[in-house]
Amino acid sequence: MATTGNALIFEESIPWMENFFELGGEVHPAQFVIMPSGDHWKLRGIPPSLNERMKVRRPMPEAWAGLRDEELKKVSGVKGAIFCHKGRFISIWETKYPCSKKDFSHAKN
């Protein structure tokens, strides 16, 4: 596992959430987890706690909600953008590097 900015990066897809919170994840500063998802990379918002797993500490930008492919690439400014869920808790990218370097500090909750 690596850390970059406000994200934890896993090189393989693993179940992480329960262990993260059992080890004190409530106070960890990370806001996102990045890991492979098939041939792509998944950026998933970290929930505030295990009991609030349907919420995230910082959602994806509101303008991305529900967008796909070319429309998301245009709005996000990232060539590798594929999909952002309308709930803004998960997005899919062609590679890990664009999503690991994207700054989400401006995203509205």
PAVEX-718787 format. One record per residue: y, x, z of N, C-alpha, C, O in turn; residue number from 1. Coordinates in steps of 0.1 Angstrom, whole numbers, plus 5000, padded with zeros to 4 digits. Each point is the difference from the previous one (the first is absolute). Example, Ala and Ser with C-alpha at 12.3 -4.5 7.8 and 13.67 -1.06 7.14 Angstrom:
<mitors>
(mitor (4943 5132 5078) (5012 4991 5000) (5012 5009 5000) (5000 5010 5007) 1) (mitor (5011 4986 4986) (5011 5009 5000) (5011 4992 5008) (5011 5005 5001) 2) 
</mitors>
This chain:
<mitors>
(mitor (4988 5008 5000) (5012 4992 5000) (5012 5009 5000) (5001 5010 5007) 1) (mitor (5009 4986 4985) (5013 5007 4999) (5011 4990 5004) (4998 4988 5000) 2) (mitor (5013 5018 5004) (5012 4991 5003) (5011 5005 4991) (5003 5012 4998) 3) (mitor (5004 4978 4995) (5011 5003 4992) (5011 4990 5003) (4998 4988 4998) 4) (mitor (5014 5016 5007) (5010 4991 5003) (4995 4990 5010) (4997 5003 5012) 5) (mitor (5003 4984 4984) (4996 4989 5009) (4986 4995 4996) (4998 4988 5003) 6) (mitor (4994 5020 4991) (4987 4995 4996) (4988 5009 5004) (5002 5012 5000) 7) (mitor (4987 4982 5002) (4987 5008 5002) (4993 4999 4987) (4999 4990 4994) 8) (mitor (4995 5021 5002) (4993 5001 4987) (4986 5003 5002) (4997 5011 5006) 9) (mitor (4994 4981 4990) (4985 5002 5000) (4996 5003 4986) (5004 4994 4991) 10) (mitor (4987 5016 5008) (4995 5004 4987) (4988 4992 4995) (4995 5001 4989) 11) (mitor (5000 4990 5020) (4990 4990 4996) (5003 4987 5008) (5007 5000 5010) 12) (mitor (4987 4990 4984) (5002 4986 5006) (4992 4999 5012) (4987 5001 4999) 13) (mitor (5019 4997 5013) (4992 4999 5012) (5006 4988 5008) (5012 4996 4999) 14) (mitor (4980 4998 5010) (5005 4991 5010) (5008 5007 5010) (4994 5009 5007) 15) (mitor (5018 4989 4995) (5009 5008 5008) (5007 4992 5011) (5003 5006 5011) 16) (mitor (4999 4981 4987) (5009 4993 5009) (4996 5000 5015) (5008 5003 5008) 17) (mitor (4979 4993 4994) (4996 4999 5014) (5001 5014 5007) (5005 5000 5012) 18) (mitor (4990 5010 4982) (5001 5014 5006) (5014 5004 5002) (5004 5006 5011) 19) (mitor (5005 4991 4980) (5014 5004 5001) (5006 4994 5012) (5007 5007 5008) 20) (mitor (4991 4980 4995) (5006 4994 5012) (4992 5003 5013) (5007 5001 5010) 21) (mitor (4980 5002 4989) (4993 5004 5012) (5005 5014 5005) (4999 5003 5011) 22) (mitor (5006 5005 4979) (5005 5013 5004) (5015 5000 5002) (5007 5011 4999) 23) (mitor (4999 4978 5003) (5015 4999 5004) (5009 4998 4988) (5011 5004 5000) 24) (mitor (4984 4990 4989) (5008 4998 4988) (5012 4991 5002) (5010 5001 4992) 25) (mitor (4991 4992 5019) (5012 4992 5002) (5013 5008 5002) (5011 4996 4996) 26) (mitor (4987 5017 5008) (5011 5009 5002) (5001 5010 4989) (5010 5009 5000) 27) (mitor (4981 4991 4990) (5001 5010 4989) (5011 4996 4991) (5002 4988 4997) 28) (mitor (5006 5022 4998) (5011 4996 4991) (4997 4996 4986) (5009 4995 4993) 29) (mitor (4979 5007 5002) (4996 4996 4986) (5002 4986 4998) (4998 4991 5009) 30) (mitor (5007 5005 4979) (5002 4987 4996) (4991 4995 4989) (4999 4988 4997) 31) (mitor (4994 5022 4996) (4991 4997 4989) (4988 5009 5000) (5000 5010 5006) 32) (mitor (4989 4985 4988) (4988 5007 4997) (4998 5001 4985) (5002 4989 4993) 33) (mitor (4995 5022 5002) (4997 5002 4986) (4986 5005 4999) (4996 5010 5006) 34) (mitor (4996 4983 4985) (4986 5004 4998) (4995 4996 4986) (5007 4991 4994) 35) (mitor (4983 5015 5001) (4994 4995 4987) (4996 4986 5001) (4995 4995 5010) 36) (mitor (5006 4999 4978) (4995 4986 4998) (4994 4999 4986) (5008 4998 4991) 37) (mitor (4980 5005 5007) (4994 5000 4987) (5006 5012 4993) (4999 5012 5005) 38) (mitor (5006 4986 4983) (5006 5011 4992) (5015 5002 5003) (5007 5008 4994) 39) (mitor (4998 4984 5016) (5014 5001 5003) (5002 5003 5015) (4991 5004 5007) 40) (mitor (5022 4995 4997) (5003 5003 5014) (5007 4988 5006) (5008 4993 4994) 41) (mitor (4989 5004 5019) (5005 4989 5007) (5010 5004 5011) (4997 5010 5007) 42) (mitor (5014 4984 4993) (5010 5002 5010) (5000 4987 5009) (5004 4990 4995) 43) (mitor (4992 5011 5017) (4999 4989 5009) (5009 5002 5012) (5000 5010 5007) 44) (mitor (5008 4980 4996) (5008 5000 5012) (4992 4999 5013) (4990 4993 5000) 45) (mitor (5014 5015 5010) (4993 5000 5012) (5005 4989 5009) (5012 4998 5001) 46) (mitor (4979 4994 5005) (5005 4989 5009) (5005 5006 5013) (4997 5011 5004) 47) (mitor (5011 4981 5003) (5006 5004 5013) (4989 5002 5010) (5001 5009 5009) 48) (mitor (4988 4984 4991) (4989 5001 5009) (4987 4994 4993) (5001 4993 4990) 49) (mitor (4988 5009 5016) (4987 4995 4995) (5000 4985 5001) (4995 4993 4991) 50) (mitor (5012 5001 5019) (5000 4985 5001) (5010 4994 4990) (4999 4988 4997) 51) (mitor (5010 5020 4997) (5009 4995 4990) (4997 5006 4986) (5010 5004 4993) 52) (mitor (4978 4997 5004) (4996 5006 4987) (5005 4994 4988) (4999 5005 4989) 53) (mitor (5005 4982 5012) (5006 4994 4988) (5015 5002 4998) (5006 4995 4990) 54) (mitor (5000 5013 5019) (5014 5004 4999) (5000 5015 4996) (4990 5007 5001) 55) (mitor (5021 4998 4995) (5002 5015 4998) (5013 5005 5007) (5009 4992 5002) 56) (mitor (4991 5020 5001) (5011 5006 5006) (5012 5001 4991) (5011 4997 5004) 57) (mitor (4986 5006 4983) (5011 5000 4990) (4993 4995 4987) (4992 5006 4994) 58) (mitor (5013 4982 5001) (4994 4995 4988) (5006 5008 4988) (5009 5007 5001) 59) (mitor (4984 4991 4987) (5005 5006 4988) (5013 4993 4997) (5003 4989 5005) 60) (mitor (5006 5017 4987) (5012 4994 4996) (4999 4985 4995) (4991 4998 4992) 61) (mitor (5018 4994 5012) (4999 4986 4996) (5000 4998 4985) (4993 4991 4995) 62) (mitor (5014 5017 4998) (5001 4999 4985) (4987 5003 4993) (4998 4996 4989) 63) (mitor (4993 5010 5018) (4987 5003 4994) (4989 4989 5002) (4990 5000 4993) 64) (mitor (5013 4990 5015) (4990 4990 5004) (4994 4993 4988) (5007 4994 4992) 65) (mitor (4980 5007 5007) (4993 4993 4989) (5001 5006 4986) (4995 4994 4991) 66) (mitor (5011 5018 5008) (5002 5006 4986) (4988 5008 4997) (4992 5005 5008) 67) (mitor (5006 4997 4978) (4989 5007 4995) (5005 5009 4988) (5010 4997 4994) 68) (mitor (4983 5013 5004) (5001 5009 4988) (5014 5003 4996) (5008 5005 5008) 69) (mitor (4996 4992 4980) (5013 5004 4994) (5012 4995 5008) (5010 5007 5002) 70) (mitor (4989 4981 5003) (5010 4994 5008) (5002 5007 5013) (5011 5003 5004) 71) (mitor (4978 5001 5003) (5001 5007 5012) (5005 5014 4998) (5008 5006 5008) 72) (mitor (4987 5001 4981) (5005 5013 4997) (5015 5000 4998) (5007 5009 5004) 73) (mitor (4998 4981 4989) (5015 4999 4998) (5007 4998 5013) (5010 5007 5002) 74) (mitor (4986 4984 5006) (5007 4997 5012) (4999 5011 5011) (5009 5003 5007) 75) (mitor (4979 5003 4994) (4998 5011 5010) (5005 5013 4995) (5003 5009 5009) 76) (mitor (4998 4993 4978) (5003 5013 4995) (4989 5011 5001) (5003 5012 4999) 77) (mitor (4985 4983 5002) (4988 5009 5001) (4991 4997 4989) (4995 4989 4998) 78) (mitor (5002 5021 4993) (4992 4998 4989) (4986 4996 5003) (4993 4993 4992) 79) (mitor (5001 5011 5019) (4987 4997 5004) (4998 4987 5007) (4989 4997 5005) 80) (mitor (5021 4995 4996) (4998 4987 5008) (4991 4990 4992) (5002 4999 4988) 81) (mitor (4989 4995 5019) (4991 4990 4994) (5002 4986 5005) (5001 4990 4992) 82) (mitor (5000 5009 5021) (5000 4986 5006) (5006 5001 5014) (4997 5009 5008) 83) (mitor (5010 4980 4996) (5005 4999 5014) (4997 4985 5004) (5004 4991 4993) 84) (mitor (4988 5007 5018) (4997 4987 5004) (5012 4992 5004) (5010 5006 5005) 85) (mitor (4990 4981 4993) (5012 4992 5003) (5003 5000 5015) (5011 4997 5004) 86) (mitor (4979 5006 5004) (5002 5001 5015) (5006 5014 5004) (5004 5002 5011) 87) (mitor (4998 5007 4979) (5006 5013 5002) (4993 5009 5010) (5007 5009 5005) 88) (mitor (4980 4989 4997) (4993 5009 5010) (4992 5010 4993) (4995 5010 5006) 89) (mitor (5003 4989 4981) (4991 5009 4992) (5005 5001 4986) (5005 4991 4994) 90) (mitor (4993 5021 5001) (5003 5003 4985) (4990 5010 4995) (4994 5007 5007) 91) (mitor (5005 4993 4980) (4990 5008 4993) (5007 5009 4990) (5010 4996 4993) 92) (mitor (4986 5017 5006) (5007 5010 4992) (4990 5008 4992) (4988 5000 5004) 93) (mitor (5016 5006 4985) (4991 5007 4992) (4996 5013 5007) (4988 5004 4998) 94) (mitor (5020 5003 5009) (4997 5012 5007) (5006 4999 5014) (5008 4992 5003) 95) (mitor (4987 5017 5006) (5005 5000 5014) (5014 5006 5001) (5008 4997 5009) 96) (mitor (4996 5012 4982) (5013 5007 5002) (5012 4991 4999) (5009 5002 5008) 97) (mitor (4993 4990 4982) (5012 4991 5000) (5001 4992 5012) (5011 4998 5005) 98) (mitor (4978 4996 5000) (5001 4991 5011) (5002 5008 5013) (5006 4995 5010) 99) (mitor (4989 5017 4991) (5002 5008 5012) (5014 5006 5001) (5005 5003 5011) 100) (mitor (5002 4997 4978) (5014 5006 5000) (5011 4989 5000) (5011 5003 5001) 101) (mitor (4985 4985 4997) (5010 4989 5000) (5005 4997 5013) (4993 5000 5010) 102) (mitor (5020 4999 4991) (5007 4997 5013) (5002 4985 5002) (5007 4993 4992) 103) (mitor (4987 5002 5018) (5000 4985 5003) (5009 4997 5011) (5000 4989 5005) 104) (mitor (5009 5020 4999) (5008 4998 5012) (5010 4989 4998) (5006 4994 5009) 105) (mitor (4997 5003 4978) (5010 4989 4997) (4994 4986 4999) (5007 4990 4999) 106) (mitor (4979 5009 5002) (4994 4988 4999) (5004 4990 5011) (5001 5005 5012) 107) (mitor (5001 4983 4985) (5003 4990 5010) (4988 4994 5005) (4990 4997 4993) 108) (mitor (5010 5000 5021) (4988 4993 5006) (5000 4986 4997) (4992 4992 5004) 109) 
</mitors>
